[in-house]
Amino acid sequence: MESFRKLIKGWLGIALLVLFLTPLALVGIEGYFSGSKKTDVAKTVNGQDITNKDLDDLVKAYQQQYLQYVQGDASLLNMDAIRNNALDTLIARQLLLQQAQKMGLNLSDTQFVAMLSQVPEFQVNGKFSDQAFGNYLRSSGMTKEMLIANLRKDQALKMLSGTISNYTLLDKNDIQRLAATQTEQREIYLASVKLDEYKKGLTVSAQEIADYYNKHKSNFKQNASVDVDYVVLTPAMMNTSTAAPTDAEIQQAYSKYLVTQKKNVAKEVRHILISHDNRGDAAALKLANDVEAKIKAGMSFADAAKQYSEDPTSKDKGGLLDGYKAGTLGSKEFDGAVATLADNQVSQPVKTSFGYHIIEVKTPNAKIASLEAVKSQLVADIEKSKKANAFSDVVNKLNDTVISNDALDVVTQQVKTAKVQSVKAVTVWTKDPYLSDTTVKSKLFNDDVKNGDRNASSSIQLANGSVVWVKVRNYHAAGTQSLVQATAAIRAKVLDQKAEAVAKQRLAATFNGFKTQPAAQVQSSSIKFEKAGVFPRQGLKKEVSNIAFTLPAPKEGMWSVGTTTLPNEMIVIAVSKVVPMDAKAISAEQMQQLQNWYQQSRSEQELADYVEYLKSKAKIK
């Protein structure tokens, strides 16, 4: 997940290997080098253009991919970072492709034909289909020559990147050391040294604060945030009583139910396909007309389909297209015919790219429950609708009052159980049952707010049926905190560092004792250790783990000791024992997984290094 966070409201890294080794995965075969016009160029690499269309296609693909990791919340995506990453990927891809062409990497004609026959998009029932191939070309707007040229480029690119990735040298000793590092456990003792008593007499000057700020300015970057007031109104807060449904209301609801049930009945669509692939268009039309005539003369449509249809998926089912919906066959002509046919009507031959179709449409009788069978549900729906309408009326009246007074407390004056909440430093990442809602965030971080709008919002409908009003008090732009904004935090940090230095100086004898004496002989009234237990690397907080697993393994009876600083506290971390990896603790399968992970990491790095080398020699503008 961390790699995705770097692309979402943060700094980005280069993501290469996924696209290099699976170039069709995100945007399809036609997604790259699709022959778009070169009048709108994003970058030129050694004289070859990357068009903005290529870039936009990849940005959209990345966007859809990353949306999965933020539950579809587009406000959490840094589109500038994603676009830059996509451009870096296309530049790297272009460089590798050029290098592959220089090296003459390519498939033979025999190899290419074999590869082409294995592309799933070109297969029917597991076998290569000229028809499927043609349909793909038509749907993608490509010629056969364009597609083949692009596939050859993709395969050349795979061959080069695969050569780099698959032949990365691995040292078995590195794998063993990595396994040992990942699986070893350490016995930990912890002590807390409060820093307040060491701060006496210490001060932090303005110059020290400025020096720290200038040295660590990157630590003071911040996302845009707002200080906000909000009030929530839920249906449960309202004691809305509604009249019981009348017989007329129930009958009206039942009438709507009947209309809906009939409308939702799916049409049953059957067709007979007469292909023109092997007989020519005229012969196909003649045969289609003959079959239509036989049906009108009395032959059942199902029998005609079984005898004459050349659609292998529906032929044996009497031409039935299971689950047909408009767009299923990718033919506007077919869908248009279905839409205009009456029940039990058989169409004249309809021409599509597949050939000629004879179509029959039927609408099965809807299964409709009696009024008595659905009455209880209808009553519940009517009551729910009445309560929702009553709640909506209250919200509308309150909304007018909020807007006219530019205040949220008018809600609490009329609804005593409602309460105005105040929250500071809310960002798009803030987890809150109300402020995390996408619609609410769009109100908190829109351009009007950035430009100074501090008015109370209109009511915002939430997915759970509640309503919220928000009022931004302060907006803090994204960027780096100023020295003034950071001063308080820096003063506390520098003061802790100074106090830690004083504490270490006063406790130097104890710390030095651990270096030369067994732990049992080291005495200190200022440090009281408690045994924390035996932990793997992943079982500790990051601050403790970073120290505990970088300390050297202690000798028998001795401790390795280090420290880390938290606000107002220095944590002393002692490692008393290192429990090495049990050879039986890692299965052969786990070792293989670890080796695969290590090889992939090394491969990615070598591929990235190779791209950087090519960039250093390239002309990119």
N, C-alpha and C positions, 0 to 999 in steps of 0.2 A: 504493500500500500504506500510506503514511503516514496517510491519512485513516481507514483501518480501525484502525490501531494506536491512534488517539485514542479509539476506542470499545472497545478491548481493554486492560484494566488501565491506563487513563490518563484524561486529561481529554477531554471530548467536544465536538464541534462540532455545528452544526445541519445536518442532511441533509434538504434540502427538495425540490430540483428533481426527483429521481428519482420520488418519489411523486406530485408535482404533475402531472408530464407523462405518467406512466404509472401511473395510480392502480390499475390492475387487476393490475399485474405481480407483486406479492408475495403478496397475500392473496385475490385473485379478486374478481369483481364483488360478491359478497355480503359481502366482508370489512369494509366500512365501512358505518356507518349501517344496520345489518342489522335494525333493529327490535327489538333486545334490550330487556328490561325496564329501567326507569330506577330500580330500587331500589338499585343498586350503582354509584355515580357516582364516577369518578376526578377529573374537573374539570368545572366549569360555565363556559361561555364566553358572556358576554352572555345568560345565562338558558338557554342550550342545553347539554345534558349530553353529556359524553364518558363512556361507560360503561366499567367495568373490563373487560367483554368485548371492546369495541373495542380497548382498550389491550393486553390479553393476546394478542389475535390478531396485532397488529402486532409485539409483542415476540417472539412465536414466529417470525414471518416474518423479522424482523431476525436472530434467533438462527441460524436455518438459513442465512441469507445469509453471516453472518460466520464460521460454522463452516468454510466453504469455504477461508477464508484462514488457518485455524490447523489444517489437516489433520484437522478433526473433533474436536479436543481442546477439550471444553467447559470444562476447568479454566482455559483462557486467556481466557475471556470474562468481562468485567466486567458482570454482569447488571444491576446497579444503574445503571450508565452507559447501557446499552442501553435500559433501561426509561425513564430520564429522556429520552433522545433520542426514543424513540417517543412519549412524552407531548408533548414539544415539537412534534413533527411533526403530531400530531393537533390540537393547539391551533391551530397555524398553518393547517392545512387547514380547520378550522372557521371561523376568521376570514376566510379567503379565500372560502369558500363563502358566508358571510353577506354579504360585500361583493358577490359576484357576483349574489346574489339582490336586493340593494338596487339594483344597476345594471340589473336586468332582463335579464341575460345568459341566453339560452336558445335552444334549437333550435326551429325551426318543426316542426309535425307531419310535414311532408314530409321535412325533413332528418332528423328523428329516426327515421322508418321506414327511410330509406335507411341510416342508421348502424347500426340494429339488425340489418338484413339482412346486414351485413358482419362481425358478431361470429362468430369461428370456432366457438365453442361451440354456436352455433345453426344450424350448417350441416351438410349432408350432401352429399358430392360437390360442394362449392363453392357450394351453393345453400341459401337459408334453408329450414329444415324445421320445420314446426309440431311434429312429433314430437320432434325434438331440443330444441326450445325447451321443450316440456312436460317432457321428461326432465330437463332442467337445473333447472327449477323444483322438481320433485319431489326431486331429489338434494340441492338446497341448502336445502330447507325454506322456500322463499319463495313468495309469491303473485305473480301477474303484475303487480299494481298496485305491490307493494313493489319489484320489480326495475326496473320502468320509472321509478319515482320516484328510485331510487338512480342509475340510468344518467343521468337528466336532471341530477341533482346533479353527477355526475362530469363530464359534458360542460360544464356551466356553469363548473365549476372549471377545466377545461382551457382554456376560452375566456379566462378572466381571466388565469391564469398564463401562457398562451401569448401573450396580448397584451403582457404585461410583458416576457416573454423574447424574443419574436421582433422587437420593435421597439427593442431596445437600440441606441443610437447608437454607431457606431464611427468613429474617426478613422483614415484610411488611413496617416497619418503615424505614429500609434501602432503600427500593424501593422509598418510598415517599421522603426521603432526597435526593436520587440520582436524582429523577425527579425535585425536587426544585432546586438543584444545576445546572442541565442542562438547566433549563428554566428561571431562574431568570435573570433580567437585572439590570445594574448599571448605574447610572448617573455619568459621568466622567468629571472632569476638568483636564487640562494638562498645565504644565508650562515648559519652556526650560531654563536651566541655562547653559550658555556657560562656559566651564572650562578653557579656555585660560587665563582669568584674574586671576585665582586661581593657575596657574602653575608658576607664577613668583617666582623665587628663589628656586624652587623645582628641585632636581636632583635625578637620579636613579643610584645607584652604580652597579659595576660589580657583587658584591656579592648578591645584591638584585635580579638582573636578574637571576643569577645562582640558587638562592633559589627558585624563582618562577618557573623556568624551571624544577627543580627536583621535586617540589610539584605537578606540573600540566603537567607532561611529556605526559600523555595520550592525552592531548589536541593538541599535535603537531604531531599526526599521519597524514600521507598524502598518497594519492594514487600516483601511478607512473604518471609522467607528462613530457611533452616535450615542449621546445620552438621551434617553427617551422615557416619556411617561406613556402609560397605556392603561386602558380599562377594558375588561372583558364582560360581555353579557351573554349568558347561556339561557337556553329555554327553561332549564330547571329553576332559574331565579324568578321566573314569571309564574304567578298563580293564575294562569289563563284557563278559565272554565268556558266550555263551549256547549252549545245545545246538542242533544242527541240527534243523530242522522234521521231525517224523515224518510217515509216510504218513497217519496218522489226523488229524493237525493240518492237513495239506494238504487232505484230503478234507472236513474240517469247514469250512475256509475256502472251498472250492469250493461247498459247499452254501449258505453264506451269500451267495456271489456269485450263485448261481442265483436265490435269493429276491430279492435286490436288483435284478437285471436285470429280473425279471418285474414287480416292484413299480414300477419306474421307467418302464415302458411307458406312454406317454400314451394316454388314451382318445381314440377318434375319435368326435366328437360331430357329429351332423347334426340340423337342425331345419327345420321348415316353419312359417313365420309367416303367420297369417291375421289381418290388422289389423282393428280395429273402428272405425277413424277415419271411414271413408266409408260403412259399412254398418250400424253399430249393433252392440251386444253380442250380441243374440240371433241375428242373421243370421251374425255371425262364428263363433259357437259351432256353429251348424248346419253351416256349410261345413266347419269343422274336423272335426266328427264324420263328415261325408261323405268327406273325404279320408282319415281314419283307416280308415274301412271299406274304401275302395278298396285301401289298402296291405295290409290283412289279407286281402283277396280275391285278392291276388297281384300288384298293381302294385308295381314297385320303388320304394323310398323316394326314390332319386335322381330317377327320372322324375316322381314326384309333386311333389318339390320344384321341379323345373324348370317344371312346369305350374302349380302353385298358390301357391308361396311368394311372399310380398311383401317378403322381405328381399333388397334388391338386391345386397348384398355376398356372399351365399352361394347365391342362387338358381341361378346358372349352374354352380355347383360341386356340384350335387346336394344342396344344403343343408349342405355341410361348413363347420364353423366352424374355420378354421385357427387352431392354437395356443390352443384353448379352455382356459381355467382358471377355476376358481370365482371369481366376481366380475367376469368379463369383461363380462357384460351388465348388471350391477348389479341382478340380480333373484334374491332368495332362493328364490322359487318355482321358477325355472328350474334353479338350482344343486341344489336339493333333489331335483328329478326326475332329474337326471343321476346324482346320487349313489346313488339307489335302483334305477335301472334295471339289469337284468342284460344281459349281452352279447346283441346281436342282438334285444333287446326294443324294441318301439315303444310309446311312452307314449300314454295318452289325452290329449286336449287339455289343456294346462296354461295357466292364465290368468296373464298378467303385465300390467304397465302398457302393454306394446307391443301386446297382443292375445292370441291363442291360439297356442300352439306345440305341434306334434307332434314328439317327440324320439326319436331312435334313437341308441343307444350301442353301439360295438364296441371291443374291445380287440385290436389287432393282435398277431400272434405276436411274442414277443421274439426278437431276434437274439442267441443265446447261443453263446459260443465253447466249444470243447471243453476238457476239463481240461488236455490237453497244450499247447493254445495259450496258456493263461494261467498255466501252472504256475510258470514263472520269476517272474512278477510276484507270484503268491501267496506263493512262498517268500520273496521280498524283503520283502513286507508283513509276513509272520509274524516274520521276523528283526528288522525294524524295531520291531514291536510288543513283542517280547521285550526288546529293548534299552531301549525306553521304559519298560517295566514295571520293569526292573531299576534304571534311573535313578530312577524314582519311588520305589522302595523305599528307596534310599539317601537321597533327599531327605527322605522321611518320618521316617527315623531321625535324621538330622541336625537336622531341624526340632524334634523333641522335645528334643534336647540344647540347641539354641539357646534355646528358650523356657524350659526349666528352669534354665539357667545365666544367662539374660539377657545373653548374650555372643555375639559373632560369631567370635571367634578359635577357638572349638571346631570350626568348619568347617575352618579352615586346619590344625588339629592332625590332622585325619583325612584331609584332601585336601591334600597338600603343594603342589600347583600353584595352589591358591586363595590369594587375598591380600586382606586387609582394606584397603580404600581409604578415605581421609578427604578430604572436600571441604567448604569453607566457603562461606557465602553462596549457597547454592543457591536459586534462585527457580523459579517455574513456567515462566519463559522460558529457563532454563538448558538449553543444548544438550549432552546427554550420552547416549551409546548406551544407558545403563541408567536413569539418573535422569530422562530425558525421557519414559519410558514412562508412559502415562496412569494405569495401576494403581499404579505406584510413587509418582507424584505425589500420588495420593489418600491414600496412607499417610503421606506427608511433611507434608501440609498439611490433615489432617482436624481436626475439633474436639478430639479427644482429645489430639493433639499441641499444639494451641493452649492447651489447659487443663493442660499439664504432663506428659503421658505421655512418658517417655523410655525405654520398654522396647524391646527388640529385637523387630522384627516377625516374624510367621510368614513362611514362604516365599512369594514372589511369582512366579508363573509369567509369563515373558515370551513375546512372540509368536514369538521365534526358537527356543523350546524350552529356553532357559536358565532358571535360577532365581536370584533375588537376595533377600538378607535386608538390611534397613536398620535403623539405630539412630540416632535423632535425638539429638544432644548439646545443641544450643541452638536455640531458636526466636526469631526476631526479627520482631515484628509489623510489619505495614504501617503507614505513617504517616510522620512527620517525625523524623529523627534528633535526639536530644537534643544539647544543646551539648557535653556530655561526649563523646558518640559522635563528633561531628563535629570536635572540637578538633584532632586530629592532621592531618586533611586541610586544615582552615582554616589552621593554622600554616604548613604547607608552601605553600599557595596565597598567603598574605599575604607570606611570605618571598620567594617568587618575584616577586611584584609589586614589592616593595621593591628587590629586586636588579635587576629590569628597569629601574626608575626610575633607579637608580644607573648602570646600564650606559648608558642613553640619555643621561644627563647627561655621562658621560665621553666618550661618542661623539658628543656634540652637534655638534662641529665637522664630523665626517664627514657626519652627516645633513643639516646645513645646507648643506654643500658640494654635495650632490646637487640642492638647490633652485636653485642659482645657476650651477653649473659643469657642463660636459660630464662624463659619467661617467669618461672616460679621464683626466681631470685630478684626480679625487677619489682621494686616497691614504689608506689606513688600515692599520696593521699589525694592528689588532684585528679587522678584518672581512675575511674571505677569501671572495669570491664564486665560485661555480661556476655555469656555464650549465646550467640544467635542461632547456631546450628551449622549443619553441613548443607551447602547449597550448590546447585549447578549454576552456570553462567546466567541462564535466563531466569533464575529464581530470585534475583535481587533487584532493588531499585537501581536505575541507571547510574546515579551518583556514586552508589556504593560499589556496584559491579565494576565500574571503570577503574576503581582503585584496587579492589580485592583481586581482580584477575590480571592485573599488570604487576603486582608485587611478586618478587622472586619466591620460589618455593623455599620454605624455611628448613634449617637443619633440625634434626631430632631434638625436641625439648625447647626449641627457640621459636620466636614469632617474627614474621615480617610485618612491619607496621607502616601505615600511610595515613593521610588525613584528607578530608574533603570538607568544604565549608558550605553551610546553609545559612540563611538569615539568622543572625544572633547566636550561631551555634557552630562549633567545630566537631566533626565526627571523626573519631580515631578508629581506624579499621585495622584489625590484626588478623593475619592468616596463620593459624597454628599448624595446619596440616593440609597437604594436597593429596586428594584421593585420585590416583591415576585411573585411566580408562581400563575397564574390564574388557578384555578381548572378546568375551562372550556377550557383552552389552550391546554390541552393534552387529546386526545380522548381515549376511552377505548382500541381501537386497538393499539394506540401508547404506552399506559401504558403496554399492554401485550407484545409488542415488546421490551420495555425497561426491563421488567421482564425476558423475554427470554434471552436477551443479558447478563443481570446480572447473571442469573443462569448458562449460558454457561461459562462465565468468571470464576465464582466460581468453576464450575465443572472442568474446565481445570486446575485450580490451585490445587484443591484437588487431581486430578488424577496425576498431576506432583509431588505433595508432596508424594503421595503414592509410585510412582516409585522411588523417591529419597530414601525413607525408604527401599524399597526392594534392591536398589543398595547398601545401607550401610551394608546390611546383606549378600550380594552376593559375590561370588568369580568370578571376571571378569578378564580375562587375554588374 
